[in-house]
Amino acid sequence: MSDIVLSKGIRGNLLSLQGTADLRDRTQNRLSTGKKVNTALDNPGNYFSAQQLSSRASDITNLLDGIGNAVQTLKAADTGITSIIKVVQNMQALARQAQGDAATTARLAGTLPTIGGAASALTTQTDLTTLGYTAGETITVATGAGRDTTLTIASGMTVGDLMNAINDNTGSAAAAGSGVTIGGTAGADAKASLTPDGRLIIESVGTQPIDITSSNAGTALADTGFSGTNLSKPAGTINSVRLSISKQFSELRRQIDQLSRDAGYNGVNLLNGDTLQAMFNEKQTASLTISGAKFQCDEDLGVPDQTNSFQTDQDLGVALNNLTSAMTKLRAQSGAFGSNLALVQIRQNFTKEMANTLETGSNNLTIADMNEEGANMLALQTRQSLSTQALSLANEADQGVLSLFR
């Protein structure tokens, strides 16, 4: 009130009390909020810098959901491919078990051939002329009436050509220029393979008898490893163990197809050819695109179903080779997924630490030192008490003037 005149001492004490009250209110606000900068009025520079840091930290934190989904998707794919590898290993064990149970179908087990007068191992590249055959001569394998395959030898033909003629018992074997003709019913129901030590083995697929003949009147057939009792075998029987294993093999193939279809996460299946993109920064300038792969047995892994109920060693050998190739593909893809998973997890940890660094920087600009503010409050309370006492003393001085008028 301008009409009231206060003494200099009283006005000074009032101003001091007002200043102390303002400081006390500010300190109380800092103690209650935990921050020394709550609005732009407190410290514009620190306030807006802290806002910028907090905003970026929030943007980065929002990326963690997408990165987390990428991690889980890769883990799901890795779990699926690991399971498929175990199934393939089981299939390999079954095929080896079948190999350990001797075939019971008719079988011509050739001996080591004679090449240049010495026993030598055969390979698919061995030229038939080195065994004594000449162009125009024939080799015939038969597994019953009307079921025979005949190869007419031409210059440059090899043991591999002979094996291919026997293994393909369909009409396609008689393609023009192939030198192959088939019987009145079909080609010989047989399979040919080479043993590790280089002997030619010819096996009947079913219960038919089997025999091999040649138009060569010399020792060429004997030099190929077939003579005496190795020229013909009576009908055999179906091996029940191999038959049972072939059924298990087919079921495991079905399980692989199901595993590859069920390895998805949140709508993305890297084992079914889907693509995953993980975004690593708020500007969308850093990312990782992960391409999936398909693992269906027939089309992708190259593991067709068992043939001929695994009754021949040749069928088992083909199955094992296919499984080995499939295992190589699976392990290579598993390694790729593992590398991508490690990278995404590294970026996930980096993003968490970066967000924490930004939040810490923001807090350093705005957060209050609670120990300091507590000490300030105690000091202000003491100052307020002293100012109140000083105001009382100044007022007593003015009241002394009144005593002169009594």
Steps between C-alpha positions, in 0.01 A plus 500: 500500500663822381331708771684309768857598557734231632833567649812409310580217740154346480487528118846340472393212719179453302692483174737248653206286616342516155825394336540216747143385435562497124816296545318264737221448248754426226686256721176329603409462132839345425467262793151393392580455128860389531595748227678832507370592152126441462410764243678707238488794746731316741783459248412524129825349374489195725126454461497481119820295482351251745176488298695417185696224673187351656314506168779310324519253787126441465529448123785252546314314774202458266731312260567236765162338439583441134852383582360267765262349244793447264693321775207271575438431131863396454486287814189326367676434168810374679289271717325367189818438303666334800204265526513424127872419530419252776235335281746475210755343734234248601432425133871445441511259793204309359661472155823371652301253707337374181842467338607284792219254429604313184272519198305180424411570136692339212845655479794471260804589708781564255863439584788736439532534121809430297640795307817448299550162659489632859218526755393864514217699653219622276387862489215662312764632256646157416475454123320176406753435222774465764302200633507327160178620341489640149257734330176331398510231770223488760454450873155388619355488852167317543263455796239274343314451175472823304687703765847559370733787420759478224787743450657503155856611551632797306843659501565693823230331708589448865394296799291805599302467177434135577383584853272776370343261247424247775376753757257663257255217430243722323443581137720811534799269511444423132551859389637546150876459488525364855578147387240364742209275412247355740301177501145441385353582843749745651864543585672274753358556849848540647747749646874525443762655728872495571640383832765711674770258380387531136278196435180518294189379684170437320193435719146399419252751637227247585469126527597433137805297393786685331763416240760678286614399150716645225543450125876507560628147455823565687580577864363856507210409733732309729746789494210727607464280809223260392562132437380163623238541774513878467321488166158401632308493830160351581209700635554651844270631774399838641705604805244579771746711704578723204129520417422622852784752491380637166160575657666680793711695250186621322342610827809697602491682166143604578610628841771715338242665275278569801787641707597744227138623478463538878819701568340843455475780756254787485408419141858473368645157422864508391484125426225559246682759290373814681719810538560683829612862530632636829518882534780631722465879514224759513593646160462157335847526349639195682333163456562132431306298244500127570396271217341173596529165328260218422561155640242273345654158441432458129542848358757655733700242693520256212391202711240308298302219654654156530494287187447127469449477877880517541537145373821579311826647626494740208174655622644534849819655363303759306291580811812546715661727239184710487490524880866605509431779250192606697701509822757727336224742393339495844824564686597782265161667547512441875835677508356792303202530735733477801718780366195719433361426846827602664504825301139587585565429870806726488289779355230432759749543784650807331155658467424439867831650609463796263152578632635480855787736409259754352268485802797539733616804303153650518480441874842651555367825353178512702518278807548656842761401755274391785772533762572854391133595487441349844783710640359805322160445660653476845701817440193684370294397803775632724522821296121541519506465877781754530323743265183469703696580816666797328161630387377471857797698630452771237134526595592535868715801410201671342283412795750681728394826340147446631622504855585869461132578454379327812 
